[in-house]
Amino acid sequence: MSAPTARTTGEITTGEIEVHRCTMTVVRSGGWSWGPDPRGLVRQVVDALPEVLEDHFAEHLAGDGPDVEITEPVTVTVRPGGPGRTGRGGAPFEVHVAPVRVAELPADRSSAEPMPFEEAFLPVRPPWSPPPTGALFTELAERNELDTFLALLPDHSLHVYLLALLGDDDASAGRLLAELARRALLIGAMEALTEVLPEPLRDAPPGEALTEFFRDHVASADREEVARLAGALLDAGGLPDQPGRTAEPPSPAAGDPPVSRTTAREVRVRSVLPFLLAGPLARIGYLDAIGPALAGIELAEEAPLFAAALAYKVLGATVRGWRRTEQDREAAAVFAGLDPPVPEERLTDFARQAGPALPLLDGVLAFSVCRGHDPADPLLIAGRDDGLLMVDAQGMFPIAWTGETARLLPYWQACGRPPVLICDGPLPPGALRELAAAGVPFMTAVRPLRGDPVTRLPWRTPLWTTGDGLGSGRPDPRLATELPGHAARLADLVTALTVERRAIPLADDGGLERTVTLAATLGLSTIAWTLWQGRETPHPLLSLSRFADLEATVRFEPDVVRVSIPLGRRHADLLRGGLLADVPDVVWLDGRTLTFSGG
């Protein structure tokens, strides 16, 4: 080793010693093993070098002189092989160790875990950024699903993302503008916009031709003109009292620092369940949609807050509706890649700002469930928090949670117009009447209001159905025997994930709470369906109860986050079910890959 410790003027004086060459020999004794961390021996040698030099030159270092430290680079020459090993040793290679910087140590230095020696020589990881907003819309367009997807979005989200796409993806922006125009046509508002519309658009025919007209207009017009037209269409076709409507996308509160990313190297968490959600959500494209959705409202850097809210949905119950245990706070922070605890006020601010992005994530989730639904199986609807929750009766896969009955109809149509069982819960006014008017065949034990077009069935308990109870538009009477069981399972799910567990208890708006509830439920349902379908009735709460106390060790590396699960029956079940596959490009982990192993 060559390690100068101080400058010299030629003559050795007190406190001025320069070491030109130093050889330290590490001797193995008492067995064949080099210990649990052989690679760490190099770091131990380098760390011990100043003290060894100080002891060696103690007679020349008078009194309380300066500390001995490495101020120049150290080169360690490693010779693979050696006596007692078969085969020829490889050529020597050098490992360069940077000098020690003279700096004041922080107060908590003793508690920080040092970087492993081998990681110090890895190349610097280039900055990672999530895909742009247009990536999500382009992918949907390639699958011929964009128009159907846009029909699910509220007016405000269409307007916000139209502005975000202008200049970057004019083709998708034109589709969003055409959707706003289509809604204005449906309510007869286009005539009032004659003076606002450019000349080529005033006589544009409806349908696909209208979309082409608006797409060409966006490509040729300047941003200000398109934004002005979009605002006029929004005012003409949107609801005047739509909450959260603004002219521009919301931005993070001024002065808020970025969320603090974790500096820990290895952490033990009480529950691995949040990490198990990542795989099922990645399979349906949900994880890939988070980055573009948040980038469109300039919140991509806040993605870890979304992850923390998602984790809280499958951790312990909140006491008194808001209090969490220290273990749950730490587990949520580790899952999100943040230093614990995650500030509650930051979660609340994020819930307020993320409103326009949430319908995009809900739509991606709903599309995946609707594509896999069998029209012969019923859907379940229950009233909750001034809205309606729709789930697939088989497996309790969530589909949508909306505040308006009419917004459920596109999802019902995408599922193949199956029969619907309406379970107990406070329904919005006129919900049964709107469903019946749309031709939805439903059955319910909820007592109807006067004027609801339903007929009571001759059954041992009060049940009502659509029509006169005799026509072909009514559900199969055999569903009457299944309704109580489905209703009980849905009630248990609603209680566990919406009453007992609150992700953002201080938020005024429940949009983010509903979104992470849907995402967590889908993950739990996928786990239950994969592991226990065919053996017992799969239910999300089975996953919640059976994996809630499964601990794990999480290790953060530059390119990978490794989750080690104790070996046993549960690990074996997850491995056989394919639920421990790698999850690449996790947005809240700065694009790192999430990997699972046993140990």
C-alpha positions in Angstrom: 0.0 0.0 0.0 1.1 3.5 -0.6 -0.4 5.9 1.9 1.2 9.2 2.7 0.0 10.5 6.1 1.6 13.9 6.1 3.9 16.1 4.0 7.6 16.2 4.8 10.4 18.6 4.0 13.1 16.0 3.9 14.0 15.5 7.6 11.8 13.5 9.8 10.5 15.6 12.6 7.8 15.2 15.2 4.4 14.9 13.5 5.8 14.8 9.9 6.0 11.3 8.7 5.3 10.1 5.2 4.8 6.4 4.5 5.8 5.5 0.9 5.0 1.8 1.1 3.2 -0.2 3.7 2.4 -3.9 3.7 -0.3 -5.4 5.9 -0.8 -9.2 6.0 -4.1 -10.7 6.9 -3.6 -14.1 8.5 -6.4 -16.7 8.6 -6.3 -19.0 11.6 -8.6 -21.4 13.4 -10.3 -22.8 10.4 -10.8 -22.5 6.6 -13.4 -19.7 6.7 -12.6 -16.0 6.1 -15.7 -15.1 8.1 -19.3 -14.1 7.1 -18.1 -11.2 4.9 -14.8 -11.9 3.2 -15.1 -8.9 0.9 -15.4 -6.7 4.0 -11.8 -7.6 5.0 -10.4 -5.0 2.6 -12.5 -2.3 4.2 -11.4 -3.5 7.6 -7.8 -3.3 6.6 -8.2 0.2 5.3 -10.1 1.3 8.3 -7.5 -0.1 10.7 -4.5 1.4 8.8 -4.4 4.8 10.5 -4.4 3.2 14.0 -1.7 0.7 13.0 0.5 3.5 11.7 -0.1 5.5 14.8 1.0 2.6 17.0 4.0 1.9 14.8 5.2 5.6 14.9 4.1 6.3 18.4 7.7 7.3 19.6 7.8 10.0 16.8 4.4 11.4 17.5 4.8 13.7 20.5 2.0 14.6 22.9 -1.5 15.3 21.6 -0.5 15.8 18.0 -2.8 15.6 14.9 -4.8 12.4 14.3 -3.3 9.9 11.8 -5.5 9.7 8.8 -5.3 8.7 5.1 -5.1 11.9 3.0 -4.1 10.4 -0.3 -5.5 7.5 -2.4 -4.7 4.0 -1.2 -4.1 1.2 -3.7 -4.8 -2.3 -2.6 -3.2 -5.0 -4.8 -5.2 -8.3 -4.6 -3.6 -11.5 -5.9 -6.3 -14.2 -6.5 -5.3 -17.8 -5.6 -2.3 -18.5 -3.4 -0.8 -21.4 -1.5 -3.0 -24.3 -0.9 -5.4 -23.5 -3.8 -5.6 -25.7 -6.8 -5.0 -24.2 -10.2 -3.1 -21.1 -11.1 -3.9 -17.8 -9.5 -5.2 -15.0 -11.7 -3.3 -11.9 -12.6 -3.0 -9.3 -9.8 -5.5 -6.4 -10.0 -5.8 -3.2 -8.1 -8.6 -1.7 -6.0 -8.4 2.0 -5.5 -9.7 3.5 -2.2 -10.5 7.2 -2.1 -8.8 9.2 0.7 -10.6 10.1 3.8 -12.1 13.5 3.7 -11.5 15.7 6.7 -14.9 16.8 7.8 -17.0 17.1 10.9 -19.0 13.9 11.5 -22.8 14.3 11.9 -24.2 13.6 15.3 -26.0 10.4 14.2 -22.9 9.0 12.3 -22.6 6.1 14.8 -26.1 4.9 13.9 -25.8 5.1 10.1 -24.9 1.9 8.3 -21.8 2.3 6.1 -21.9 1.6 2.4 -20.6 -1.9 1.7 -17.1 -1.9 0.3 -17.9 -3.6 -2.9 -20.6 -1.1 -3.7 -18.2 1.8 -3.4 -16.6 0.8 -6.8 -19.8 0.3 -8.8 -20.4 2.8 -11.5 -22.6 5.8 -10.7 -26.2 5.0 -11.5 -27.5 7.5 -14.1 -30.5 9.5 -13.1 -33.8 7.8 -13.7 -37.0 9.5 -14.8 -40.5 7.9 -15.3 -42.0 7.6 -18.8 -43.6 10.8 -20.1 -47.3 11.4 -19.8 -47.9 10.6 -23.4 -46.6 7.0 -23.0 -49.7 5.9 -21.2 -52.1 7.4 -23.9 -49.9 6.1 -26.7 -50.0 2.6 -25.4 -53.8 2.7 -25.0 -54.1 4.0 -28.6 -52.0 1.1 -29.9 -54.4 -1.3 -28.2 -57.4 0.6 -29.7 -58.6 1.3 -26.1 -58.0 5.0 -25.9 -61.4 6.2 -26.8 -63.1 3.8 -24.4 -60.6 4.9 -21.7 -61.2 8.6 -22.2 -65.0 8.1 -21.9 -64.3 7.0 -18.3 -62.4 10.1 -17.3 -64.1 13.2 -15.8 -64.1 16.5 -17.6 -61.5 18.0 -15.3 -59.0 15.2 -15.9 -59.4 15.5 -19.6 -58.7 19.2 -19.5 -55.6 18.9 -17.3 -54.0 16.2 -19.3 -54.9 17.9 -22.6 -52.8 20.8 -21.5 -50.0 18.5 -20.3 -49.8 16.7 -23.6 -49.8 19.8 -25.9 -46.5 20.1 -27.6 -45.3 16.6 -26.6 -48.1 14.3 -27.9 -50.4 16.3 -30.1 -52.1 13.2 -31.4 -53.3 12.2 -28.0 -54.1 15.8 -27.1 -56.4 15.9 -30.1 -58.2 12.7 -28.9 -58.8 14.4 -25.5 -60.1 17.5 -27.2 -62.4 15.5 -29.4 -63.8 13.7 -26.3 -64.6 17.1 -24.7 -66.4 18.1 -27.9 -68.3 14.8 -28.0 -69.7 15.5 -24.5 -70.6 19.0 -25.5 -72.5 17.6 -28.5 -74.4 15.1 -26.3 -75.9 17.9 -24.3 -76.5 20.2 -27.3 -73.9 22.8 -26.2 -72.0 23.0 -29.5 -74.3 25.6 -31.0 -73.5 28.0 -28.2 -69.8 27.6 -29.1 -70.1 28.5 -32.7 -68.2 31.8 -32.3 -65.4 30.1 -30.3 -64.9 27.1 -32.6 -62.5 27.7 -35.5 -64.1 27.7 -39.0 -63.1 24.1 -40.0 -64.6 22.7 -36.8 -68.0 24.4 -36.9 -69.4 21.9 -39.3 -67.4 18.8 -38.3 -69.4 15.6 -38.3 -69.7 13.5 -35.2 -67.9 10.2 -34.7 -64.4 9.3 -35.9 -64.4 12.2 -38.4 -64.8 14.6 -35.4 -61.8 13.1 -33.8 -59.7 13.5 -36.9 -60.7 17.1 -37.3 -59.7 18.0 -33.7 -56.4 16.0 -34.0 -55.4 17.9 -37.1 -56.4 21.2 -35.4 -54.2 20.5 -32.4 -51.3 19.7 -34.6 -51.6 23.0 -36.6 -52.9 25.5 -34.0 -50.8 27.1 -31.3 -51.0 26.2 -27.6 -52.9 29.3 -26.5 -55.7 28.7 -29.1 -56.1 25.0 -28.2 -56.1 25.8 -24.5 -58.8 28.5 -25.0 -60.9 26.1 -27.0 -60.5 23.3 -24.4 -61.6 25.7 -21.7 -64.7 26.7 -23.6 -65.6 23.1 -24.2 -65.1 22.3 -20.5 -67.3 25.2 -19.4 -70.0 24.1 -21.9 -70.0 20.4 -21.2 -68.8 20.1 -17.7 -70.6 20.5 -14.4 -70.3 24.0 -13.0 -70.0 22.7 -9.5 -67.4 20.1 -10.3 -65.0 20.0 -7.3 -61.4 20.8 -7.8 -61.8 22.4 -11.2 -59.0 24.8 -12.1 -57.7 26.2 -15.3 -54.2 24.7 -14.8 -52.9 21.5 -13.3 -52.3 21.7 -9.6 -48.7 22.1 -8.4 -47.0 21.1 -5.2 -47.3 23.6 -2.4 -44.6 26.3 -2.5 -41.7 25.7 -0.2 -42.3 22.0 0.3 -39.0 20.1 0.2 -38.8 16.8 -1.7 -39.7 13.8 0.4 -36.7 12.4 2.2 -35.5 9.2 0.5 -34.2 6.5 2.8 -30.5 6.2 3.5 -30.8 2.8 5.3 -29.1 -0.1 3.7 -31.0 -3.0 5.3 -34.2 -2.9 7.3 -36.4 -5.5 9.0 -40.1 -4.9 8.5 -43.0 -6.3 10.4 -45.1 -7.1 7.3 -44.1 -8.0 3.7 -47.6 -7.6 2.5 -47.2 -4.1 0.9 -44.3 -5.5 -1.2 -46.5 -8.5 -2.3 -49.0 -6.0 -3.9 -46.4 -4.8 -6.4 -46.4 -7.9 -8.6 -50.2 -8.2 -9.2 -50.3 -4.4 -9.9 -47.4 -4.6 -12.3 -49.1 -7.4 -14.3 -52.0 -5.2 -15.2 -49.9 -2.2 -16.1 -50.9 -0.3 -13.0 -47.3 0.4 -11.8 -46.3 1.6 -15.3 -49.2 4.1 -15.3 -48.3 5.7 -12.0 -45.3 7.6 -13.3 -47.0 9.1 -16.5 -50.1 9.9 -14.5 -48.3 11.9 -11.9 -45.9 13.4 -14.4 -48.9 15.0 -16.1 -49.6 17.0 -13.0 -46.0 17.6 -12.1 -46.0 15.2 -9.1 -43.7 12.5 -10.3 -41.3 13.2 -7.5 -44.1 12.5 -5.0 -44.7 9.0 -6.2 -43.3 7.6 -2.8 -46.2 9.3 -1.1 -48.6 7.3 -3.2 -46.7 4.1 -2.3 -46.9 4.9 1.4 -50.7 5.5 1.2 -51.0 2.1 -0.6 -49.0 0.4 2.1 -51.2 1.7 4.9 -54.2 -0.1 3.3 -52.7 -3.5 4.1 -50.9 -2.8 7.3 -52.4 -2.6 10.8 -55.8 -1.0 11.5 -55.8 2.7 12.4 -56.8 3.4 16.0 -59.6 5.9 16.4 -59.5 6.4 12.7 -56.0 8.1 12.5 -53.4 6.7 14.9 -50.8 4.2 13.6 -48.3 2.0 15.3 -44.6 2.7 15.0 -44.1 -0.6 13.2 -46.7 0.3 10.5 -45.1 3.7 10.0 -41.7 2.1 9.4 -43.1 -0.6 7.1 -44.9 2.0 5.0 -41.9 4.2 4.7 -39.6 1.3 3.8 -42.0 0.2 1.1 -42.0 3.7 -0.3 -38.3 4.1 -0.1 -38.5 6.9 2.5 -37.1 7.7 5.8 -39.6 6.9 8.6 -42.0 8.3 9.5 -43.8 9.6 6.5 -45.3 13.0 7.5 -49.1 12.9 7.6 -49.3 16.5 6.4 -47.4 15.6 3.2 -49.8 12.7 2.6 -52.7 15.1 3.0 -51.2 17.7 0.6 -50.5 14.9 -1.9 -54.1 13.7 -1.7 -55.3 17.2 -2.5 -53.0 17.8 -5.4 -53.2 14.3 -7.0 -57.0 14.5 -7.8 -56.8 14.8 -11.6 -54.4 11.8 -11.9 -56.5 9.4 -9.9 -59.2 8.6 -12.5 -56.4 7.5 -14.9 -55.2 4.9 -12.4 -58.7 3.8 -11.6 -59.4 3.4 -15.3 -56.3 1.2 -15.8 -57.4 -1.0 -13.0 -61.0 -1.2 -14.1 -60.0 -2.1 -17.7 -58.0 -5.1 -16.5 -60.8 -6.5 -14.4 -63.5 -5.9 -17.0 -61.5 -7.7 -19.6 -61.3 -10.8 -17.5 -64.9 -10.8 -16.3 -67.3 -13.6 -17.3 -70.7 -12.0 -18.2 -72.4 -15.0 -16.6 -71.1 -14.0 -13.2 -72.8 -11.2 -11.3 -71.3 -7.9 -10.2 -71.8 -6.5 -6.7 -72.7 -2.9 -5.9 -72.6 -1.4 -2.4 -73.1 2.1 -1.1 -70.1 3.6 0.7 -69.0 7.1 1.6 -71.7 8.8 -0.6 -70.7 6.7 -3.5 -71.1 3.3 -5.1 -68.5 0.5 -5.0 -68.6 -2.1 -7.8 -66.7 -5.4 -7.5 -66.7 -8.8 -9.3 -68.5 -11.3 -7.2 -66.0 -14.0 -8.1 -62.9 -13.2 -6.1 -64.0 -9.8 -5.0 -61.9 -8.0 -7.6 -62.7 -4.3 -7.5 -63.8 -2.5 -10.6 -64.8 1.1 -9.7 -65.8 3.4 -6.8 -67.7 6.5 -8.0 -69.9 9.1 -6.6 -72.4 9.0 -9.4 -74.6 6.1 -10.5 -74.2 7.0 -14.2 -70.4 6.6 -14.0 -70.8 2.9 -13.2 -72.6 2.2 -16.4 -69.5 2.1 -18.8 -67.9 -0.4 -16.5 -71.0 -2.6 -16.5 -71.1 -2.5 -20.2 -67.4 -3.3 -20.5 -68.0 -6.4 -18.3 -70.6 -7.7 -20.8 -73.8 -6.4 -19.2 -73.9 -9.0 -16.5 -76.6 -9.2 -13.7 -76.0 -7.0 -10.7 -76.6 -7.8 -7.0 -77.0 -4.6 -4.9 -75.9 -5.2 -1.4 -76.7 -3.4 1.8 -75.4 0.2 2.2 -76.5 3.8 1.8 -77.3 4.3 -1.9 -77.2 7.7 -3.5 -80.7 9.1 -4.2 -82.3 7.7 -7.3 -79.6 5.0 -7.7 -82.1 2.1 -8.3 -84.1 4.3 -10.7 -81.0 5.2 -12.8 -79.9 1.6 -13.0 -83.3 0.4 -14.1 -83.5 3.1 -16.7 -80.2 2.1 -18.1 -81.4 -1.5 -18.5 -79.3 -3.0 -15.7 -80.8 -6.3 -14.5 -80.4 -6.2 -10.7 -81.6 -7.8 -7.6 -81.4 -6.3 -4.1 -82.5 -6.6 -0.5 -82.3 -2.8 -0.1 -85.8 -1.5 0.3 -86.7 0.7 -2.7 -88.1 4.2 -2.5 -91.5 5.2 -3.8 -91.4 5.4 -7.6 -88.5 3.0 -8.0 -89.3 0.7 -11.0 -88.8 -2.6 -9.1 -90.9 -5.7 -8.3 -90.9 -7.7 -5.1 -89.9 -11.4 -5.6 -91.8 -14.2 -3.8 -88.9 -15.2 -1.6 -88.5 -16.0 2.1 -86.8 -12.7 2.7 -87.7 -9.4 1.1 -86.0 -9.1 -2.4 -86.7 -6.8 -5.3 -85.7 -7.0 -8.9 -86.1 -4.9 -12.1 -89.2 -5.0 -14.3 -92.3 -7.0 -13.5 -90.3 -10.0 -12.2 -91.3 -12.2 -15.1 -89.5 -10.8 -18.2 -86.2 -11.8 -19.7 -84.5 -8.7 -18.4 -84.5 -9.8 -14.8 -81.6 -11.7 -13.1 -81.6 -15.4 -12.7 -83.7 -16.3 -9.6 -80.9 -18.6 -8.4 -78.9 -15.5 -7.6 -81.3 -14.9 -4.7 -79.7 -17.8 -2.9 -76.2 -16.3 -3.5 -77.0 -12.7 -2.5 -76.7 -13.1 1.3 -73.2 -14.7 1.0 -71.9 -12.2 -1.5 -73.3 -9.3 0.6 -71.6 -10.6 3.8 -68.2 -11.0 2.1 -68.4 -7.6 0.5 -69.5 -6.0 3.9 -66.4 -7.6 5.6 -64.2 -6.3 2.8 -65.6 -2.8 3.1 -65.2 -2.8 6.9 -61.6 -4.0 6.8 -60.3 -1.7 4.1 -62.4 1.4 4.4 -63.4 1.6 8.1 -60.6 -0.1 10.0 -57.8 1.1 7.8 -57.5 4.7 6.7 -54.6 5.7 4.4 -55.0 9.4 4.5 -57.2 10.1 7.6 -56.7 13.9 7.6 -57.6 14.5 3.9 -60.8 16.4 3.2 -61.3 14.7 -0.2 -61.6 10.9 -0.4 -60.3 10.5 -3.9 -56.9 9.1 -3.0 -58.4 7.0 -0.3 -60.7 5.3 -2.8 -57.9 4.9 -5.4 -55.5 3.1 -3.0 -58.4 1.0 -1.6 -59.1 -0.2 -5.1 -55.4 -0.9 -5.8 -54.8 -2.7 -2.5 -58.0 -4.8 -2.9 -57.0 -5.9 -6.4 -53.6 -7.0 -5.1 -55.1 -8.9 -2.2 -57.7 -10.5 -4.5 -55.1 -11.6 -7.0 -53.0 -13.3 -4.2 -56.0 -15.0 -2.8 -57.3 -16.2 -6.2 -53.8 -17.5 -7.2 -53.2 -19.4 -4.0 -56.6 -20.7 -2.9 -59.0 -20.7 -5.8 -60.3 -24.3 -6.2 -59.6 -25.1 -2.5 -61.8 -22.5 -0.8 -63.8 -19.4 -1.6 -61.0 -16.8 -2.5 -61.4 -13.5 -0.6 -59.0 -10.5 -0.2 -59.2 -10.8 3.6 -57.6 -14.2 3.4 -54.5 -12.6 2.0 -54.7 -9.9 4.6 -54.9 -12.2 7.5 -52.5 -14.9 6.4 -49.6 -12.6 5.3 -50.0 -9.6 7.6 -47.5 -11.0 10.1 -45.0 -12.4 7.6 -41.8 -10.4 8.3 -39.1 -9.6 5.8 -35.7 -8.1 5.5 -35.4 -5.3 2.9 -32.0 -4.3 1.5 -31.5 -1.2 -0.7 -28.9 -1.4 -3.4 -28.1 1.1 -6.2 -30.1 -0.8 -8.8 -32.1 -3.3 -6.8 -34.3 -3.5 -3.7 -34.1 -7.0 -2.3 -36.8 -8.4 -0.1 -35.9 -11.6 1.8 -38.8 -13.6 3.1 -38.3 -16.3 5.8 -38.4 -19.8 4.3 -41.4 -21.8 5.2 -44.9 -22.8 4.0 -45.9 -19.2 3.1 -42.8 -18.5 1.2 -43.2 -21.8 -0.7 -46.9 -21.0 -1.6 -45.9 -17.6 -2.9 -43.1 -19.0 -4.9 -45.2 -21.7 -6.5 -47.9 -19.2 -7.3 -45.5 -17.0 -9.2 -46.0 -14.1 -6.7 -42.3 -13.6 -6.0 -41.3 -12.6 -9.6 -39.1 -9.6 -10.1 -40.9 -6.2 -10.5 -38.7 -3.9 -12.7 -38.8 -0.1 -12.9 -40.7 0.6 -9.7 -41.5 4.3 -10.0 -41.3 5.2 -6.3 -38.0 3.4 -6.0 -36.4 5.5 -8.7 -36.7 2.8 -11.3 -35.0 0.1 -9.3 -36.1 -3.5 -9.6 -37.9 -5.1 -6.7 -36.7 -8.7 -6.2 -37.8 -11.4 -3.7 -35.8 -14.3 -2.2 -36.0 -16.7 0.6 -33.8 -16.7 3.6 
